[in-house]
Amino acid sequence: MIVNSYPFAERLRTSRRIRCIRPSGRSEEPARLTGRAGRFLLAGVATAMLAVAGCSSAAAPGGQGGTGTPAKVMLTFNFTGAPASQPKHLTLNCEPTGGTHPDPAAACAALLKLNSPFAPRSKAIACPMILRSDQKILVTGTWLGKPVHRIVLDGGCDLVLFSKLHKILH
């Protein structure tokens, strides 16, 4: 049992340290983190510091041309469901321009004009469940530094975006 002991005069002063007195009469200093708790705290702080240092020094994926700077847009497009054709795969990098697209400069110019095309759809929008075809475009990569993983369908709320992407990429 620990008894807190402080006379009336000391209660009025906030600058004096309150000491704990054990029943044996010895006073005890405030506890320090030693043993298991101290080791866990130290391990947690060290892990956090290593994670921050590792994230800041990690090399970003570079664009085309060996400039050493990452491309603003690095996207991979996988087309599926096209009638009588194999799935098609394209890559596109913008600023610096590159990728497997036949005309990456024109595709980048058209794609960058779109207003945040890969942003998540609002939950408040009711989308029609009508599909124009079974075609899909899987878009993965980064768009202006933000990760992208989106399936664009040929119908519903994606109909306009699918049409624009289809024109840009074909």
PAVEX-582840 format. One record per atom (N, C-alpha, C): atom name; residue number from 1; z, y, x; residue in one letter; chain. Coordinates in steps of 0.2 Angstrom, whole numbers. Layout:
! residues N
NODE at   i    c3    c2    c1 aa ch
NODE CA NUM     Z     Y     X  A  A
...
//
This chain:
! residues 170
NODE at   i    c3    c2    c1 aa ch
NODE  N   1     0    -6     4  M  A
NODE CA   1     0     0     0  M  A
NODE  C   1     0     6     4  M  A
NODE  N   2    -4    11     3  I  A
NODE CA   2    -5    17     7  I  A
NODE  C   2    -2    23     2  I  A
NODE  N   3     2    27     5  V  A
NODE CA   3     5    32     1  V  A
NODE  C   3     2    39     4  V  A
NODE  N   4    -1    43     0  N  A
NODE CA   4    -3    50     2  N  A
NODE  C   4     3    54     2  N  A
NODE  N   5     5    57     8  S  A
NODE CA   5    11    62     8  S  A
NODE  C   5     8    69    10  S  A
NODE  N   6    10    74     6  Y  A
NODE CA   6     9    80     8  Y  A
NODE  C   6    14    85     4  Y  A
NODE  N   7    17    89     8  P  A
NODE CA   7    22    93     5  P  A
NODE  C   7    19    99     1  P  A
NODE  N   8    23   102    -4  F  A
NODE CA   8    20   107    -8  F  A
NODE  C   8    16   112    -5  F  A
NODE  N   9    19   115     1  A  A
NODE CA   9    15   120     5  A  A
NODE  C   9     9   118     7  A  A
NODE  N  10     8   112     9  E  A
NODE CA  10     2   109    12  E  A
NODE  C  10    -4   108     6  E  A
NODE  N  11    -1   107     0  R  A
NODE CA  11    -6   106    -5  R  A
NODE  C  11   -10   113    -7  R  A
NODE  N  12    -7   119    -5  L  A
NODE CA  12   -10   125    -6  L  A
NODE  C  12   -15   127    -1  L  A
NODE  N  13   -14   124     5  R  A
NODE CA  13   -19   125    10  R  A
NODE  C  13   -25   120    10  R  A
NODE  N  14   -31   122    10  T  A
NODE CA  14   -36   118    10  T  A
NODE  C  14   -39   116    17  T  A
NODE  N  15   -36   120    22  S  A
NODE CA  15   -39   119    29  S  A
NODE  C  15   -35   113    32  S  A
NODE  N  16   -29   111    30  R  A
NODE CA  16   -25   106    34  R  A
NODE  C  16   -28    99    31  R  A
NODE  N  17   -28    95    36  R  A
NODE CA  17   -30    88    35  R  A
NODE  C  17   -24    84    31  R  A
NODE  N  18   -26    80    26  I  A
NODE CA  18   -21    76    23  I  A
NODE  C  18   -21    69    27  I  A
NODE  N  19   -15    67    28  R  A
NODE CA  19   -14    61    32  R  A
NODE  C  19   -12    56    28  R  A
NODE  N  20   -14    50    29  C  A
NODE CA  20   -11    44    25  C  A
NODE  C  20    -5    41    29  C  A
NODE  N  21     0    39    26  I  A
NODE CA  21     6    36    29  I  A
NODE  C  21     6    29    27  I  A
NODE  N  22     7    25    31  R  A
NODE CA  22     8    18    29  R  A
NODE  C  22    15    17    28  R  A
NODE  N  23    17    11    24  P  A
NODE CA  23    24    10    23  P  A
NODE  C  23    28     9    29  P  A
NODE  N  24    25     7    35  S  A
NODE CA  24    29     7    41  S  A
NODE  C  24    30    13    44  S  A
NODE  N  25    28    19    42  G  A
NODE CA  25    29    25    44  G  A
NODE  C  25    24    28    49  G  A
NODE  N  26    19    24    51  R  A
NODE CA  26    14    27    56  R  A
NODE  C  26     8    30    52  R  A
NODE  N  27     6    36    55  S  A
NODE CA  27     1    39    51  S  A
NODE  C  27    -6    36    54  S  A
NODE  N  28   -11    37    50  E  A
NODE CA  28   -18    34    51  E  A
NODE  C  28   -23    39    51  E  A
NODE  N  29   -27    39    56  E  A
NODE CA  29   -33    44    56  E  A
NODE  C  29   -38    42    51  E  A
NODE  N  30   -43    46    49  P  A
NODE CA  30   -48    44    45  P  A
NODE  C  30   -52    38    48  P  A
NODE  N  31   -54    34    44  A  A
NODE CA  31   -57    28    46  A  A
NODE  C  31   -64    29    49  A  A
NODE  N  32   -66    26    54  R  A
NODE CA  32   -73    27    57  R  A
NODE  C  32   -77    20    55  R  A
NODE  N  33   -84    21    55  L  A
NODE CA  33   -88    15    53  L  A
NODE  C  33   -88    11    59  L  A
NODE  N  34   -85     6    59  T  A
NODE CA  34   -85     1    65  T  A
NODE  C  34   -86    -6    62  T  A
NODE  N  35   -88   -11    66  G  A
NODE CA  35   -89   -17    63  G  A
NODE  C  35   -95   -18    60  G  A
NODE  N  36   -95   -22    55  R  A
NODE CA  36  -101   -24    51  R  A
NODE  C  36  -105   -18    47  R  A
NODE  N  37  -101   -14    44  A  A
NODE CA  37  -103    -8    41  A  A
NODE  C  37  -107    -3    46  A  A
NODE  N  38  -104    -2    51  G  A
NODE CA  38  -107     2    56  G  A
NODE  C  38  -113     0    59  G  A
NODE  N  39  -114    -7    60  R  A
NODE CA  39  -120   -10    62  R  A
NODE  C  39  -125   -10    57  R  A
NODE  N  40  -124   -11    51  F  A
NODE CA  40  -129   -10    46  F  A
NODE  C  40  -132    -3    45  F  A
NODE  N  41  -127     2    46  L  A
NODE CA  41  -129     9    45  L  A
NODE  C  41  -134    10    51  L  A
NODE  N  42  -132     8    57  L  A
NODE CA  42  -136    10    63  L  A
NODE  C  42  -142     6    63  L  A
NODE  N  43  -143     0    60  A  A
NODE CA  43  -149    -4    60  A  A
NODE  C  43  -153     0    54  A  A
NODE  N  44  -151     2    49  G  A
NODE CA  44  -155     6    44  G  A
NODE  C  44  -158    12    46  G  A
NODE  N  45  -154    16    50  V  A
NODE CA  45  -156    22    53  V  A
NODE  C  45  -162    21    58  V  A
NODE  N  46  -161    16    62  A  A
NODE CA  46  -166    14    67  A  A
NODE  C  46  -172    12    64  A  A
NODE  N  47  -172     8    59  T  A
NODE CA  47  -178     5    56  T  A
NODE  C  47  -181    11    52  T  A
NODE  N  48  -178    16    49  A  A
NODE CA  48  -181    21    46  A  A
NODE  C  48  -185    26    51  A  A
NODE  N  49  -181    27    57  M  A
NODE CA  49  -184    31    62  M  A
NODE  C  49  -191    27    65  M  A
NODE  N  50  -190    21    66  L  A
NODE CA  50  -196    17    68  L  A
NODE  C  50  -202    17    63  L  A
NODE  N  51  -200    17    57  A  A
NODE CA  51  -206    17    52  A  A
NODE  C  51  -209    24    52  A  A
NODE  N  52  -205    29    52  V  A
NODE CA  52  -208    36    52  V  A
NODE  C  52  -212    37    59  V  A
NODE  N  53  -210    35    64  A  A
NODE CA  53  -213    35    71  A  A
NODE  C  53  -220    31    70  A  A
NODE  N  54  -219    25    67  G  A
NODE CA  54  -225    21    67  G  A
NODE  C  54  -231    24    62  G  A
NODE  N  55  -228    27    57  C  A
NODE CA  55  -233    30    52  C  A
NODE  C  55  -237    36    55  C  A
NODE  N  56  -233    40    59  S  A
NODE CA  56  -236    46    61  S  A
NODE  C  56  -241    45    67  S  A
NODE  N  57  -240    39    71  S  A
NODE CA  57  -244    38    77  S  A
NODE  C  57  -249    33    75  S  A
NODE  N  58  -250    30    69  A  A
NODE CA  58  -255    25    68  A  A
NODE  C  58  -262    29    68  A  A
NODE  N  59  -267    25    71  A  A
NODE CA  59  -273    28    71  A  A
NODE  C  59  -277    27    64  A  A
NODE  N  60  -279    33    62  A  A
NODE CA  60  -283    33    55  A  A
NODE  C  60  -290    30    56  A  A
NODE  N  61  -292    26    51  P  A
NODE CA  61  -299    23    52  P  A
NODE  C  61  -304    29    53  P  A
NODE  N  62  -308    28    58  G  A
NODE CA  62  -313    33    60  G  A
NODE  C  62  -320    33    55  G  A
NODE  N  63  -323    38    55  G  A
NODE CA  63  -329    38    51  G  A
NODE  C  63  -335    36    56  G  A
NODE  N  64  -341    37    54  Q  A
NODE CA  64  -347    36    58  Q  A
NODE  C  64  -348    41    63  Q  A
NODE  N  65  -351    39    68  G  A
NODE CA  65  -353    44    73  G  A
NODE  C  65  -348    44    79  G  A
NODE  N  66  -342    41    79  G  A
NODE CA  66  -338    41    84  G  A
NODE  C  66  -334    48    86  G  A
NODE  N  67  -333    52    80  T  A
NODE CA  67  -330    58    81  T  A
NODE  C  67  -323    58    82  T  A
NODE  N  68  -320    52    80  G  A
NODE CA  68  -313    51    80  G  A
NODE  C  68  -309    54    74  G  A
NODE  N  69  -312    57    70  T  A
NODE CA  69  -309    60    64  T  A
NODE  C  69  -311    55    58  T  A
NODE  N  70  -306    54    54  P  A
NODE CA  70  -308    50    48  P  A
NODE  C  70  -312    54    43  P  A
NODE  N  71  -317    50    40  A  A
NODE CA  71  -321    53    35  A  A
NODE  C  71  -317    55    29  A  A
NODE  N  72  -320    60    25  K  A
NODE CA  72  -316    63    19  K  A
NODE  C  72  -316    58    14  K  A
NODE  N  73  -322    54    13  V  A
NODE CA  73  -323    49     8  V  A
NODE  C  73  -326    43    12  V  A
NODE  N  74  -322    37    11  M  A
NODE CA  74  -324    31    13  M  A
NODE  C  74  -323    26     7  M  A
NODE  N  75  -329    24     4  L  A
NODE CA  75  -329    20    -2  L  A
NODE  C  75  -333    14    -1  L  A
NODE  N  76  -331     9    -4  T  A
NODE CA  76  -335     3    -5  T  A
NODE  C  76  -337     2   -12  T  A
NODE  N  77  -343     1   -14  F  A
NODE CA  77  -345    -1   -21  F  A
NODE  C  77  -348    -8   -21  F  A
NODE  N  78  -345   -12   -26  N  A
NODE CA  78  -347   -18   -28  N  A
NODE  C  78  -350   -18   -35  N  A
NODE  N  79  -356   -19   -36  F  A
NODE CA  79  -359   -20   -42  F  A
NODE  C  79  -360   -27   -44  F  A
NODE  N  80  -358   -28   -51  T  A
NODE CA  80  -358   -35   -53  T  A
NODE  C  80  -361   -35   -60  T  A
NODE  N  81  -364   -40   -63  G  A
NODE CA  81  -366   -41   -69  G  A
NODE  C  81  -373   -38   -71  G  A
NODE  N  82  -376   -36   -65  A  A
NODE CA  82  -383   -33   -66  A  A
NODE  C  82  -388   -39   -69  A  A
NODE  N  83  -392   -37   -73  P  A
NODE CA  83  -396   -43   -76  P  A
NODE  C  83  -401   -45   -71  P  A
NODE  N  84  -401   -52   -70  A  A
NODE CA  84  -406   -55   -66  A  A
NODE  C  84  -406   -53   -58  A  A
NODE  N  85  -400   -52   -56  S  A
NODE CA  85  -399   -50   -49  S  A
NODE  C  85  -393   -52   -46  S  A
NODE  N  86  -392   -52   -40  Q  A
NODE CA  86  -386   -54   -36  Q  A
NODE  C  86  -381   -48   -36  Q  A
NODE  N  87  -375   -49   -35  P  A
NODE CA  87  -370   -43   -34  P  A
NODE  C  87  -373   -39   -28  P  A
NODE  N  88  -372   -33   -29  K  A
NODE CA  88  -374   -28   -24  K  A
NODE  C  88  -368   -25   -21  K  A
NODE  N  89  -368   -24   -14  H  A
NODE CA  89  -363   -21   -11  H  A
NODE  C  89  -365   -15    -7  H  A
NODE  N  90  -362    -9    -7  L  A
NODE CA  90  -364    -3    -4  L  A
NODE  C  90  -357     0    -1  L  A
NODE  N  91  -358     3     5  T  A
NODE CA  91  -353     7     8  T  A
NODE  C  91  -355    15     9  T  A
NODE  N  92  -351    19     8  L  A
NODE CA  92  -353    26     8  L  A
NODE  C  92  -347    30    12  L  A
NODE  N  93  -349    34    17  N  A
NODE CA  93  -344    38    20  N  A
NODE  C  93  -347    45    20  N  A
NODE  N  94  -342    50    19  C  A
NODE CA  94  -344    57    18  C  A
NODE  C  94  -340    61    23  C  A
NODE  N  95  -344    66    26  E  A
NODE CA  95  -341    70    31  E  A
NODE  C  95  -337    67    37  E  A
NODE  N  96  -339    63    41  P  A
NODE CA  96  -347    62    43  P  A
NODE  C  96  -350    57    38  P  A
NODE  N  97  -356    59    37  T  A
NODE CA  97  -360    55    33  T  A
NODE  C  97  -362    48    36  T  A
NODE  N  98  -362    43    32  G  A
NODE CA  98  -364    36    35  G  A
NODE  C  98  -363    31    29  G  A
NODE  N  99  -364    25    31  G  A
NODE CA  99  -363    19    27  G  A
NODE  C  99  -370    15    26  G  A
NODE  N 100  -370    11    21  T  A
NODE CA 100  -376     6    20  T  A
NODE  C 100  -380     9    14  T  A
NODE  N 101  -378    15    11  H  A
NODE CA 101  -383    18     6  H  A
NODE  C 101  -389    20     9  H  A
NODE  N 102  -395    19     5  P  A
NODE CA 102  -401    22     8  P  A
NODE  C 102  -402    29    10  P  A
NODE  N 103  -398    33     6  D  A
NODE CA 103  -398    40     7  D  A
NODE  C 103  -391    43     7  D  A
NODE  N 104  -387    42    12  P  A
NODE CA 104  -380    44    11  P  A
NODE  C 104  -379    51    11  P  A
NODE  N 105  -383    55    13  A  A
NODE CA 105  -382    63    13  A  A
NODE  C 105  -382    65     6  A  A
NODE  N 106  -388    63     2  A  A
NODE CA 106  -389    65    -5  A  A
NODE  C 106  -383    62    -9  A  A
NODE  N 107  -381    55    -8  A  A
NODE CA 107  -376    52   -12  A  A
NODE  C 107  -370    56   -11  A  A
NODE  N 108  -368    58    -5  C  A
NODE CA 108  -362    61    -4  C  A
NODE  C 108  -362    68    -7  C  A
NODE  N 109  -367    72    -7  A  A
NODE CA 109  -368    78   -10  A  A
NODE  C 109  -367    78   -18  A  A
NODE  N 110  -370    73   -21  A  A
NODE CA 110  -369    72   -28  A  A
NODE  C 110  -362    69   -30  A  A
NODE  N 111  -359    65   -26  L  A
NODE CA 111  -353    62   -27  L  A
NODE  C 111  -347    67   -26  L  A
NODE  N 112  -348    72   -21  L  A
NODE CA 112  -343    77   -20  L  A
NODE  C 112  -343    82   -26  L  A
NODE  N 113  -348    83   -29  K  A
NODE CA 113  -349    88   -35  K  A
NODE  C 113  -345    85   -41  K  A
NODE  N 114  -343    79   -41  L  A
NODE CA 114  -340    76   -47  L  A
NODE  C 114  -332    79   -47  L  A
NODE  N 115  -329    80   -52  N  A
NODE CA 115  -322    82   -52  N  A
NODE  C 115  -317    77   -53  N  A
NODE  N 116  -314    75   -47  S  A
NODE CA 116  -310    69   -47  S  A
NODE  C 116  -312    63   -51  S  A
NODE  N 117  -317    60   -49  P  A
NODE CA 117  -320    54   -53  P  A
NODE  C 117  -316    48   -53  P  A
NODE  N 118  -311    47   -48  F  A
NODE CA 118  -308    41   -48  F  A
NODE  C 118  -300    42   -49  F  A
NODE  N 119  -299    47   -52  A  A
NODE CA 119  -292    49   -55  A  A
NODE  C 119  -290    44   -60  A  A
NODE  N 120  -284    42   -61  P  A
NODE CA 120  -282    37   -67  P  A
NODE  C 120  -283    41   -73  P  A
NODE  N 121  -285    37   -78  R  A
NODE CA 121  -286    39   -85  R  A
NODE  C 121  -279    41   -88  R  A
NODE  N 122  -279    46   -92  S  A
NODE CA 122  -273    48   -96  S  A
NODE  C 122  -272    42  -101  S  A
NODE  N 123  -265    41  -102  K  A
NODE CA 123  -263    36  -107  K  A
NODE  C 123  -264    38  -114  K  A
NODE  N 124  -264    45  -115  A  A
NODE CA 124  -265    48  -121  A  A
NODE  C 124  -272    47  -124  A  A
NODE  N 125  -277    45  -120  I  A
NODE CA 125  -283    45  -123  I  A
NODE  C 125  -285    38  -126  I  A
NODE  N 126  -287    38  -132  A  A
NODE CA 126  -289    31  -135  A  A
NODE  C 126  -297    30  -133  A  A
NODE  N 127  -298    24  -130  C  A
NODE CA 127  -304    23  -128  C  A
NODE  C 127  -308    18  -132  C  A
NODE  N 128  -314    19  -134  P  A
NODE CA 128  -317    14  -138  P  A
NODE  C 128  -318     7  -134  P  A
NODE  N 129  -318     2  -138  M  A
NODE CA 129  -318    -5  -134  M  A
NODE  C 129  -326    -7  -135  M  A
NODE  N 130  -330    -3  -134  I  A
NODE CA 130  -337    -5  -135  I  A
NODE  C 130  -341    -4  -128  I  A
NODE  N 131  -343   -10  -126  L  A
NODE CA 131  -347   -10  -119  L  A
NODE  C 131  -354   -10  -120  L  A
NODE  N 132  -358    -6  -116  R  A
NODE CA 132  -365    -6  -117  R  A
NODE  C 132  -368   -12  -113  R  A
NODE  N 133  -365   -14  -108  S  A
NODE CA 133  -367   -20  -104  S  A
NODE  C 133  -361   -24  -101  S  A
NODE  N 134  -363   -29   -97  D  A
NODE CA 134  -357   -32   -94  D  A
NODE  C 134  -357   -30   -86  D  A
NODE  N 135  -360   -25   -85  Q  A
NODE CA 135  -360   -22   -78  Q  A
NODE  C 135  -354   -19   -76  Q  A
NODE  N 136  -352   -20   -70  K  A
NODE CA 136  -346   -16   -68  K  A
NODE  C 136  -347   -14   -61  K  A
NODE  N 137  -343    -9   -59  I  A
NODE CA 137  -343    -6   -52  I  A
NODE  C 137  -336    -6   -50  I  A
NODE  N 138  -334   -10   -44  L  A
NODE CA 138  -328   -10   -41  L  A
NODE  C 138  -328    -5   -35  L  A
NODE  N 139  -324     0   -36  V  A
NODE CA 139  -324     5   -31  V  A
NODE  C 139  -317     5   -27  V  A
NODE  N 140  -318     4   -20  T  A
NODE CA 140  -312     4   -16  T  A
NODE  C 140  -313     8   -10  T  A
NODE  N 141  -307    10    -7  G  A
NODE CA 141  -307    15    -1  G  A
NODE  C 141  -303    21    -2  G  A
NODE  N 142  -305    26     1  T  A
NODE CA 142  -301    32     0  T  A
NODE  C 142  -306    38    -2  T  A
NODE  N 143  -303    42    -6  W  A
NODE CA 143  -307    48    -9  W  A
NODE  C 143  -303    54    -7  W  A
NODE  N 144  -305    58    -3  L  A
NODE CA 144  -301    64     0  L  A
NODE  C 144  -294    63     2  L  A
NODE  N 145  -293    57     5  G  A
NODE CA 145  -287    55     8  G  A
NODE  C 145  -282    51     3  G  A
NODE  N 146  -285    50    -3  K  A
NODE CA 146  -281    46    -8  K  A
NODE  C 146  -284    39    -9  K  A
NODE  N 147  -280    34    -9  P  A
NODE CA 147  -282    27   -10  P  A
NODE  C 147  -286    27   -16  P  A
NODE  N 148  -291    23   -17  V  A
NODE CA 148  -295    21   -23  V  A
NODE  C 148  -295    14   -24  V  A
NODE  N 149  -294    11   -30  H  A
NODE CA 149  -295     5   -32  H  A
NODE  C 149  -296     5   -39  H  A
NODE  N 150  -303     5   -41  R  A
NODE CA 150  -304     6   -48  R  A
NODE  C 150  -310     2   -50  R  A
NODE  N 151  -310    -1   -56  I  A
NODE CA 151  -315    -4   -59  I  A
NODE  C 151  -318     0   -64  I  A
NODE  N 152  -325     2   -64  V  A
NODE CA 152  -328     6   -68  V  A
NODE  C 152  -333     2   -73  V  A
NODE  N 153  -332     2   -79  L  A
NODE CA 153  -336    -2   -84  L  A
NODE  C 153  -341     2   -87  L  A
NODE  N 154  -346    -2   -89  D  A
NODE CA 154  -352     1   -92  D  A
NODE  C 154  -350     2  -100  D  A
NODE  N 155  -346     6  -102  G  A
NODE CA 155  -344     7  -108  G  A
NODE  C 155  -337    10  -109  G  A
NODE  N 156  -334    11  -115  G  A
NODE CA 156  -328    14  -116  G  A
NODE  C 156  -327    20  -113  G  A
NODE  N 157  -321    22  -110  C  A
NODE CA 157  -320    28  -107  C  A
NODE  C 157  -324    29  -101  C  A
NODE  N 158  -326    24   -98  D  A
NODE CA 158  -330    24   -91  D  A
NODE  C 158  -337    25   -92  D  A
NODE  N 159  -340    26   -98  L  A
NODE CA 159  -347    26   -99  L  A
NODE  C 159  -350    32   -95  L  A
NODE  N 160  -347    38   -95  V  A
NODE CA 160  -350    43   -92  V  A
NODE  C 160  -350    43   -84  V  A
NODE  N 161  -344    41   -82  L  A
NODE CA 161  -343    39   -75  L  A
NODE  C 161  -348    34   -72  L  A
NODE  N 162  -349    29   -76  F  A
NODE CA 162  -353    23   -74  F  A
NODE  C 162  -360    26   -74  F  A
NODE  N 163  -362    29   -78  S  A
NODE CA 163  -369    32   -78  S  A
NODE  C 163  -370    36   -72  S  A
NODE  N 164  -366    41   -71  K  A
NODE CA 164  -366    45   -65  K  A
NODE  C 164  -366    41   -58  K  A
NODE  N 165  -362    37   -58  L  A
NODE CA 165  -362    32   -52  L  A
NODE  C 165  -368    28   -51  L  A
NODE  N 166  -370    26   -56  H  A
NODE CA 166  -376    22   -56  H  A
NODE  C 166  -382    26   -54  H  A
NODE  N 167  -383    32   -56  K  A
NODE CA 167  -388    36   -54  K  A
NODE  C 167  -388    38   -47  K  A
NODE  N 168  -382    40   -45  I  A
NODE CA 168  -380    42   -38  I  A
NODE  C 168  -382    36   -33  I  A
NODE  N 169  -380    30   -35  L  A
NODE CA 169  -380    24   -30  L  A
NODE  C 169  -386    20   -30  L  A
NODE  N 170  -390    21   -35  H  A
NODE CA 170  -397    17   -36  H  A
NODE  C 170  -403    22   -34  H  A
//
